[in-house]
Amino acid sequence: MDHPPAIAYMSGMKLAKIGYIGTDLFTRLRGRGVGTDALGNRYFEEKSAGRGRRARRWVVYAGPIEASSVPPEWHGWLHYTVDAPLTNVARLPWQKPHLPNRTGTAFSYRPAGHDYSGGRRRPATGDYDAWSPGE
């Protein structure tokens, strides 16, 4: 294994890398594997919940910690929207494959006139009439 998997979400608690050892131990002792997605992320649920609360659910990311790498089939299960992951549901033709978050990369969205896109916009057409309260 090139790098240890990182835990990023566990029933509302955000976990730092420093907590990896404790989270790994928690996963081994109290976690029950539920499944794996196409990206290699592994999903777990607590074997037994405490009195008066539901079992915790969490994901162990295969790569860097990136919340957008959780596919929709697993997102609903992870956030208790559905009781079972929707892994057996066929994708519709209009559904696109996952793309990682592109913020801060050369592939991020840059509107016309953005400094990284040359900083020039088309000139205004002059078809705008400002409203004034006296009219």
C-alpha positions as CSV (number, residue, x, y, z in Angstrom):
1,M,0.0,0.0,0.0
2,D,1.5,3.3,-1.1
3,H,-0.2,5.5,1.5
4,P,-2.5,4.8,4.4
5,P,-6.1,5.4,3.7
6,A,-7.5,8.6,5.2
7,I,-10.7,8.9,7.1
8,A,-12.6,12.1,6.5
9,Y,-16.2,11.7,7.6
10,M,-17.7,9.8,10.5
11,S,-21.3,10.7,11.5
12,G,-20.7,14.4,11.5
13,M,-17.2,14.3,13.0
14,K,-14.3,15.5,10.8
15,L,-11.2,13.6,11.6
16,A,-7.7,14.8,11.1
17,K,-4.7,12.7,9.9
18,I,-3.4,12.7,13.5
19,G,-6.5,10.7,14.4
20,Y,-5.8,8.0,11.8
21,I,-4.4,5.5,14.3
22,G,-7.4,5.8,16.5
23,T,-9.9,5.7,13.6
24,D,-8.1,2.7,12.1
25,L,-8.4,0.9,15.5
26,F,-12.0,1.9,15.8
27,T,-12.7,0.6,12.3
28,R,-11.0,-2.8,13.0
29,L,-12.7,-3.3,16.3
30,R,-16.2,-1.8,15.9
31,G,-16.7,-1.5,12.2
32,R,-18.5,-3.8,9.8
33,G,-17.7,-3.5,6.1
34,V,-20.6,-2.6,4.0
35,G,-19.1,-2.2,0.5
36,T,-16.7,-0.6,-1.9
37,D,-17.4,1.9,-4.7
38,A,-15.8,2.1,-8.2
39,L,-13.1,4.5,-6.9
40,G,-11.9,2.0,-4.2
41,N,-13.5,3.9,-1.3
42,R,-14.5,1.5,1.5
43,Y,-17.7,2.1,3.5
44,F,-18.3,0.9,7.1
45,E,-21.1,0.9,9.7
46,E,-20.8,0.4,13.4
47,K,-21.5,-3.2,14.4
48,S,-23.8,-2.2,17.3
49,A,-25.1,1.2,18.1
50,G,-25.4,2.5,21.7
51,R,-28.7,2.8,23.4
52,G,-30.9,5.5,21.8
53,R,-28.7,6.3,18.8
54,R,-28.2,4.9,15.3
55,A,-25.1,3.1,14.1
56,R,-22.3,5.4,12.8
57,R,-21.4,5.2,9.1
58,W,-18.1,6.3,7.6
59,V,-15.9,6.1,4.5
60,V,-12.2,5.2,4.2
61,Y,-11.0,7.0,1.1
62,A,-8.8,5.1,-1.3
63,G,-6.9,8.3,-2.4
64,P,-6.6,11.8,-1.1
65,I,-9.4,13.0,1.2
66,E,-11.9,14.5,-1.2
67,A,-15.6,14.6,-0.2
68,S,-16.7,14.9,-3.8
69,S,-15.2,11.5,-4.5
70,V,-18.2,9.8,-2.7
71,P,-20.6,8.8,-5.6
72,P,-24.3,9.5,-5.3
73,E,-25.1,5.8,-4.7
74,W,-23.2,5.9,-1.4
75,H,-23.9,9.5,-0.4
76,G,-27.5,8.8,0.5
77,W,-26.5,5.8,2.6
78,L,-23.6,7.7,4.3
79,H,-26.0,10.5,5.3
80,Y,-28.8,8.2,6.5
81,T,-31.1,9.1,3.6
82,V,-31.5,5.5,2.5
83,D,-31.1,2.3,4.6
84,A,-29.0,0.5,2.0
85,P,-26.6,1.8,-0.7
86,L,-28.1,2.1,-4.2
87,T,-25.3,0.0,-5.8
88,N,-27.7,-2.2,-7.8
89,V,-29.4,0.7,-9.5
90,A,-28.4,1.2,-13.2
91,R,-27.0,4.6,-14.2
92,L,-29.2,6.6,-16.6
93,P,-27.8,7.7,-19.9
94,W,-27.7,11.4,-18.9
95,Q,-25.7,10.8,-15.7
96,K,-22.0,11.7,-16.1
97,P,-19.1,9.9,-14.5
98,H,-17.5,11.5,-11.4
99,L,-15.0,14.3,-11.9
100,P,-12.9,15.4,-9.0
101,N,-13.1,18.9,-7.6
102,R,-11.2,21.1,-10.0
103,T,-11.0,24.3,-7.8
104,G,-7.5,25.7,-7.9
105,T,-6.4,23.7,-10.9
106,A,-5.8,24.7,-14.5
107,F,-9.2,23.0,-15.3
108,S,-11.3,25.2,-13.0
109,Y,-14.0,27.4,-14.4
110,R,-12.9,30.8,-15.5
111,P,-15.5,33.2,-16.9
112,A,-14.8,35.6,-19.7
113,G,-12.6,38.4,-18.4
114,H,-10.9,36.4,-15.7
115,D,-7.2,37.4,-15.2
116,Y,-6.0,33.8,-16.0
117,S,-8.1,33.8,-19.2
118,G,-6.4,36.9,-20.6
119,G,-8.3,39.5,-18.6
120,R,-10.3,40.9,-21.6
121,R,-14.1,40.9,-21.9
122,R,-16.3,41.8,-24.8
123,P,-17.1,45.5,-24.9
124,A,-20.5,46.5,-23.5
125,T,-23.2,46.9,-26.2
126,G,-24.9,50.0,-24.8
127,D,-28.4,48.4,-24.9
128,Y,-28.8,48.9,-21.2
129,D,-31.0,51.8,-19.9
130,A,-30.7,52.5,-16.2
131,W,-33.9,52.9,-14.3
132,S,-34.4,56.2,-12.5
133,P,-37.2,56.8,-9.9
134,G,-38.7,59.8,-11.8
135,E,-39.7,57.8,-14.9
